[in-house]
Amino acid sequence: MNITKKRLLHIVFTLALVVLGVLGMFALTSSKSQIKKQKQAVPVPMVRTIKVKTGPQNVHISGEGTVRPLQKIDLVPQVSGKVMYVSPALVNGGSFRKGETLLRIDPVDYRLAVTLAKAKVKNAESLLQLAEEEAAASSQEWHLYHAEGSEQDSKPPPLVAKEPQLAAAKARLEADRADLSIAMLNLERTELKAPFEGRVGQENVDAGQYVPVGKSLAGIYSTEVAEIVVPMEDEKTFWFHIPGFTPDKGPGFLATVLARIAGRERTWPAKIVRTEGKLDERTRMINVVVRVEKPYAKKPPLAVGLFVTVDIKGRTLPKAAIIPRSALHQDDTVWVVDKDDRIHFRKVDVALLQGDEAIVRDGLEDGERLVITPLRAVTDGMAVRTGI
């Protein structure tokens, strides 16, 4: 076989292989089943909902402040002298009753001053009595010599009646009596008594110490009443009555003071009494004053300096709903789920936001379901699955 025939056979064989491959490919493709297009199902999101409950709702306003005493004074002597007695209650943190003697200054000098003043008064009384007798005798003598005189001569002249001497004696007696009152007052001031029931904030005096007039010996404060100053935004003061500030009449609204002390949560009843004299120029807040009666009546007490929370019971809304703040969206909108489990956007009237809750005044009906689950993409009318 020559070279030309060999090449021809190779070409024929190659072409046969190509034809067989093409025929095999067609056979495979014709036997393969047709792939059908399928529409992908969109997943329905699962959301949590709550049921709306409407009815009369009290608006509660919360604030914070520090407990301070209603009365706080320095114990200052009005007379000088050596301290003879210091009450056991006159220590930092000590408690005392109204009228209790807290400190006594040596009274000897002041008792002697009272004795001398009394003696001067007795002497002045004697001099006045003598002057009155002399004036009466002089007047009688004058009448004896002028018994038949005219009517204008019926009264003796002032010098004859010794009127200047009588006036001087009376003035001297009044002055000596005033000196006696001062001496007795100074003697009384040697005892420093508590003007109210209270406690000692700080003291710096001991028995045997000489104290001058006007020196502060201790700082004391009343425990009969405590006050808390609560800064409030102007809008919040609409919801409760503040005597002397809001247009309502009558006493201020009630409140509750809450604090954690001695490892436990404690509460005390309180009431709104007034606002401070001016607004805070830096924060533009209104300082509302809350008063607590008998803060030291139970133990542990509502101690001065304690940082507390004040819950004010405000006005009542006749038909309102309290919802989680997370259910409220931009522009005061909520997501309501209908009976077909579809979301609908609804704008509501929010009366107040307080903490994690919102009080809705209008826009919701009793029993409606609100979505509280945050969703990235949500549309009005979107279907959802509800669950707990």
C-alpha angles and dihedrals in degrees: 000000000000126000095259092059092048092054091048091053091050092052092048091048092049093049090049091054092050092050092048090051093050092048090049092051092052090048092053095046094047092053095049115102118244115257110233122213115242127199113236113235115236111232116241110228121238115232137181118232138188129207118243117238116194129190143103109334130187114222109230119200118198129201141155135231147145125267115245133173121256091223125034123166143162118246102234126173119231092200130045129233147100117314109242100174137023119188117239086234091061095091130103105286095012118141127218142179128245110274094018115142108245100175138006127203121207103278100192097099092045093049089053089050089054091050092051091047091051090051091052091051091052090050092048091050090053093049090050092050091050091049091050092051092049092048091050092049092048092050092050092050091050092052091052091058095042102039093124097041129115123281093260089058092052091094119062119235117265093252091050090048088048091232094155091053091049092049091049092049092049092048091050091051092050091049092050091048089052089051089052091051090051091048092050091046091051090050090051090049092061085081115065108204129189111259091203143006108279153110138273117254097184138344136194108179136095136186113276093030119128111232126195127213114280099018116136108239100175144351115236133177137193122257094191094088134013129194135203122201109214118191110222135186113244093244093058094057088070090074099061140033120255113189111239093011111058122052095245121102131226132044123334123269121273123257141181125229115213126192140155112233133155089010095300139092111249133187134201129189114243143166139213111255108168147315126263119264097266143012120263103265093206101048099021088227126145113237107222116197117220119192129209120194119218096001091175095049094101131037128276089034132215089263124207110259095028115139108229144175119237120207112196118200102222137182124320122245109211097216117015140133130222112216133173113270089233089067091061117086137182117319091015092292127154131193111237120194115215128209090273091057094251125138121239125186116232132180115222136191107249113202099185143349114219122172112307093344138078125205110218113203098187140000103064132087128211113270098018118138121239125197113235097173115100113236126193095211122025133161134191108267095019116153118239140176115237125215143146 
